[in-house]
Amino acid sequence: MSIVNTVVAFSDSKMASESPACGICNSRHISKPSTAWCFECNEGLCGECKEHHILNKASKSHGFIPVNEFQKLPVSVLQIEESCKSHGERYQAYCHKHECSCCSKCLIGDHKNCKDLTNINDVVCRIKSSNMMLEIENSMREVTDNLQRIKKNRAGNLSSLKLHRQTIEKEIQIARHTVNEHFDRLERKLLKELQIIENDERKKISKILASVERKEKEIDELQISLAIIKQHASDLQIFLVSKQIEHELMDTENLIKSIQNNSELSDVIISFQTNDMMKCLENISKFGKIVVQTSQSDSSLVRQKIKQAQAKVDIVTECNPDHQYETIKNEEDSCFIVTVKPAHDALKFGLNGQYRLCITPSGFILEDIEKKTPKCCWPFKIVRKFGKRGIKNEFEITVGRRNVLGEGTVVLLCSSKDEPDQISRIAQIIMEGMKSKFKH
């Protein structure tokens, strides 16, 4: 029976009963459950048949496994052929050059010129405790850890993106507010200038009106006086008064000529002329632009160096506990457990209790210790100052008004006396590294 058919039959037997029937008894039309599975014969054996199988010279070297353990094996493992597909014989050796198992016919055929061969029994005799198996298990754990780190890193980036968006929105609002305030000041200044000009021109016109009205009143009075004089005064009196009236009229005519000659009868028109720079505003198509940059991730990934030659030697040697690792910078090297000191700015930022302070290429990040999600993100560009405070174990960070929640200072209590200096040193190194990176 082929392996594939065996797997199908085995699956059917699992559905029908707790264990497959004994293959030998079944061929004798006897139904007995099997207690062991022979990998060589690919069939189940009851206790009695297993004893005969072990005593038989041809089958005493066959490998057995309890049938309940065999039932736990996945179908993918059961489908692995343990005999040569081309010749139907058991594998005798392993070819390292072609990375395949070989039967006796393969060895005298396709692999007759291959020199890098190992007896298959030497390959599998200590496989469970071999260094190769240990390396594979370690690699699987490392791959799983790295996948978890990548998930955590990307989840953290999603959270920081939200913080960055909020920061940018605040910056846009501040920029817009600054522009509004500037134009409000210009508007108030221009309106004040308009009021002053109007008042000055009103005063000039009012002054002319006052002098004209005064002369007009004087002429009216002269007309009344002249009418009375003509009726009741003597000729001499009329003559003398007439001379006085002539002088008054001459003064009035001089006033009229002066007003006319000085262009004081010209209409005063005030208008508004837009600054040429204001006309350029309509050419501004964007208020600004959003810049997307990438920085080197601070996630630490560990890669195990598995050398091909070492793997080959490991197949036929004892388990070696020494392993070679290439370690990429551990994220814990730049993360510290800190306690936020209660204060007005800390409460304004919504900070209270213990956090993980992470120093990344983008800036300082305070994370929730358990969830490891960002609580506050302060890029270096908005940090005014940072460093050890005068008091023991205290480290402070001061951010400017470009921070999404405004400016303020947060004091952090470190767990040991050396950590404030260590935090400052790491932050300075990262900042200097980023500056040199952008210069190049």
Order of alpha helices (4+ residues) and beta strands (2+ residues): alpha-alpha-beta-beta-alpha-beta-alpha-alpha-beta-beta-alpha-beta-alpha-alpha-alpha-alpha-beta-alpha-beta-beta-alpha-beta-beta-beta-beta-beta-beta-alpha
